[in-house]
Amino acid sequence: MDGEWIPIIIIPIIFIVFPWIILHYVTKWKTKTSLTTEDETMLDDLYDLARRLDDRMRTLERILADENPNWNPLAGSDRRPALSDERAELDDLESELRAIRGRKSGRTSLSKQERA
């Protein structure tokens, strides 16, 4: 009698409980890897702050360069990157950010359509 209950208990454990546990945690891990709306808002705020600070630094550098022609903003560095190089890099980063936002908004609209 004891030998009959072992397969009845082990088979559901192998084919139901183990896959359920694995799939449960896989879906938990997948949801944790995405950014929350709070994270996106914080990144947008930090990006805006960094952009404003960069504009302020450039303004201050221009003022100091006008007042004192001998003033060197990067004393000790070999070469100051051209403003056009910095602007091109900033434009590239902005386009990447827009593409990421577009993909995320596409995903959210698809998931809303699937729910409906």
N, C-alpha and C positions, 0 to 999 in steps of 0.2 A: 504494500500500500504506500509506503514511503517513497518508493522509486517512481511511482506514477505521477506524483505532484511536481517533481523536479523539472521535467520537460515542459509542463504546463506553466510553470513560473519563469523558466529561463527563456523560452521562445518569445513571449511578449516583451521581456526586458531587452533582448537583443534587437528585435525588429521594431519596437515602438518607443521604449524609454530612451535608449541611447541616441537614435536619430533625432528624437524630439529635443533632447538636451543640446545636441550639437547644433541643430538648426536654430534653436532659441538664442544661443550665444552668438552665432554668426550674424543673425539679424541685429542683435544688440551692438555688436562691433561695427557693423555697417552704418548704423544710425549715429554712432559716436564720432565717426570720421568726418562728417560734414560740419560746416560752419553754421552756427545758429544766427538768427537775425541780430541778436545782441552783438555777436562777434563781428558781423558785417558792418553794423553801425559804428562800432568802436574803430574798425579799420578805416572806414570812411572819414571819421573825425580825425584820426591820427594823420591820414593822408592830407586832409585839408590843412591841419596845423603845420605839418612839415612843409607844405607848399607856401604857406604864408610866411613861415620863418625863413625859408629860402629867399623869398622876395625881399624880405626885410634886410637880410644879409647882403644881398646884391645892391640894394639901395644904399646901405651904409658904406659898402665898399666904393660905390661910385662917388658918394659925398666925400669920403676920405681921400680918394684919388684926385678929386677936383681941388680939395684944399691943400693937399700936400703931394706934389708930383713924385717925391721920393718914397712915398709910402708903398710898401710891398705887402699885399695881403697874404701871400704864401712865401714868406721868407724861409728859405731852406728847402723848398720844393724845387724840382728841376723845371717843371713846366706847368703852367696853369691851363687846364683844359679849356678849349674854346667854348664860348657861350653857346654857339650853334650845336656843338657836340652834346652839351648838357641838355639843351632844349630838345634835341632829337631823341636822347635817351628818355627824357621825361614823356615825350609824345608816345614812344614805344610802350612805356609802362602804362600810360593812360589807355592805350588801345587794348593792351592785354587785360586790363581791369574791366573795360567795357565788354570784351569777349567773354570773360568769366561770368560777369553779371548776366549777359545774354544767355549763356548756357544754363545758368542757375534758374533764370526766369522761365526758360523753356522747359526745364525739368519740373518746376513747380506747376506750370500750366498743364503739362502732361499728366502729372499725378492728380491734379484737380479734375481733369477730364475723365481719368480712369475711375475716380471715386463716384462720379455722377452716373 
